[in-house]
Amino acid sequence: MWLLDTQTLKLQEIVDPSTVNYAILSHTWEHDEVSFQDISDLDSARKKAGFSKIAKTCEIARQRSIPYAWVETCCIDKSSSAELSEAINSMFQWYNLSVVCFVYLSDFTFDVPFFSFTTYTVEEKALNSSRWFTRGWTLQELIAPSSVTFYNTRWKALATKDELAEKLERITSIPHAVLESRQLLRTVPVAVKMSWAAHRKTKRIEDQAYSLLGIFDINMPMLYGEGSRAFRRLQEEIARETNDLSLFAWQAKERLPNGSFMPSRKQEFRGILSRSPEEFVDGPKLHRNTNDEDVCDFSLANKGVRIDTTFRKGKNGIYVMNLGLSDSETGADVCISLVRTADGFVRSHPWTLFCDIDDSFPKNQAFTAYVRKDVDFYEEMWIKRRLYRSFHINITLPPSLEVDFINPHPRQFWDDFFSTFIRPNPSESFGASIDIGIKGVDGGPDVRYPMRITLAWSKLTNRAHAVIHSTEHPIEDESQGQKFKTPGRRMVLGRLRDEIPSFKKDDSFGKPTTSIEDRVKSMSEHTRSHSEKVYFVDEESNEQLQDSEAKLARVTTFEISLETSSDFLFTEYYILVTGQVRVMDLATVLGTDQFRNLLALGVKD
């Protein structure tokens, strides 16, 4: 660290700044500042406009018997990238180690001491509008030092930070307790600390991130030229150090000409990380919930941010993630909306932190979600295309039946939470299948019904298809690692035929498009196999009718229908599966034309 000798104004290199007393200057840059190279020649340096600040800093320090002073313009060799990086990473600590920080308000002309101001006076308005409170770097320069004295444009002392704590809180939104004790920084949510920088500006976009390193106790290399990626790197470093979910409590904003913000709806889908401190502008309204039951763990991964937590169901295929915060004004829980894509999750409706939850569905079990860090405009268009022509499965059963398991293929495109196949490429042909096991419950039939739903979309015909069949061979419950075949005497109408292509364990990323198109074409051409209903006829015990020669049959019917939902942007397909159980006289059942045909075809177990 380079320090100025307050007597000679010569630079001295100090290895350990904690061993010496020094004053430090906080100011806003003006034209013609004195650089590290300039200060070596005092005669030339005195000719620069910025020298007066250096001279006055050293003069006041001498009056306080402080032997050294640090002024950022001339005490950092900015020609050395290594020294610049070290200085930026150490600056918060340097301000904290100083004996006193002099804040020079070059645009504040009043001589009235700050603590004598009353609210809404001309003096207070002038203080509020001072450039010093709008610059990014001065945020840490206000918080880090334990002792701060403010000076006006004529270097008249006005007040100390402690005397101004409440006024400074109104101006900066920083709680006066934090201003009085920086140790409390660690107790403040990430989103709230980010909000302190929301209205501040820096000359270079990278400095939006670099000026916050000390606030978050983070170290990272300086890469000028990386642009907004610097702020993403800062968030990544924060994610490595804390498990604070408020890191994700930002809202897409755009700044208006008057300096205020409004929600930005330019992108419907974003990543989970913010692009600017401005998006945390509402942070002061957020408070941690002390009784929050949601357990969440997150970490960085190659695929994005890995999150292990529980989710709630929102509307229109939205996953709702509770951030463990509430809005102090409304009391509403703070949540973000996530949407699943073929490549993981993205944030949806990033302009809001409030979500409509479907209370008819309980929380799902905890699972792992990978959420993209960022999504640009081009990627958003691709995501929207992938959600296009997705297949949603809805199974409605009577109380006597329930779904035992669902095995989708290809699994990587299946969303368990919303029972949806998400297309990897909506412009190419697609095929998938679902093996389902349905069983009787609550006094219903003590049997299982194995079936397969096959669905497809053809690029050549621009049509979707969905059929349902009983599986002839045992099908596997992959979740339990078991195979079963329904026992007992049974007739089945709607057995799976060879003409129906298999998409089991298929991976359309590894298969030529023609292979899938051929199978879809085969499925559409064999109309004899277009089964929309499956009948299971099981012989019932007849204990209640022992004196009767009548035989009873339990007829269980499953029906599939395909509905299309379209607007001017998207088309989605809804596969509706319904079930029905009836007990009938076997002779009546066999007397129908349908079951005569069934017996004629020999489809009896």
Secondary structure, DSSP 4 states (H G I P E B T S, - for coil): -EEEETTT--EEE-S-GGGS-EEEEE----SS---TTGGGSHHHHTTSTTHHHHHHHHHHHHHTT--EEE-TTTSS-TT-HHHHHHHHHHHHHHHHHSSEEEEE-TT----S-GGG--TT-HHHHHHHT-GGGGBSTHHHHHHS-S-EEEE-TT--EEEEHHHHHHHHHHHH---HHHHH-GGGGGGS-HHHHHHTTTT-B-SSTTHHHHTTTTTTT------TT-TTHHHHHHHHHHHHH---GGGG----EEE-TTS-EEE--S-SEE-SS-S-GGGGTTGGGEEE-TT-----EEEEETTEEEEEE--EEBSSS-EEEEEEEEETTT-PEEEEEEEEETTEEEEESTT-S---B-TTSPPPPPEEEEE-S---HHHHHHHHHHHTT-EEEEEE--TTEEEEEEEEESGGGEETTTTEEPPS-TTS-EEEEEEEEEEE-TTS-S-EEEEEEEEEEETTTTEEEEEEEE-SS-EEETTTTEEE---SSEEEESB--TTSPP-TT--TTTS-HHHHHHHHHHHHH-GGG---EEEEEEEPP-GGGTT----EEEEEEEEEEEEEEE-SS-EEEEEEEEEEEEEEEHHHHHTSHHHHHHHHTT-B-
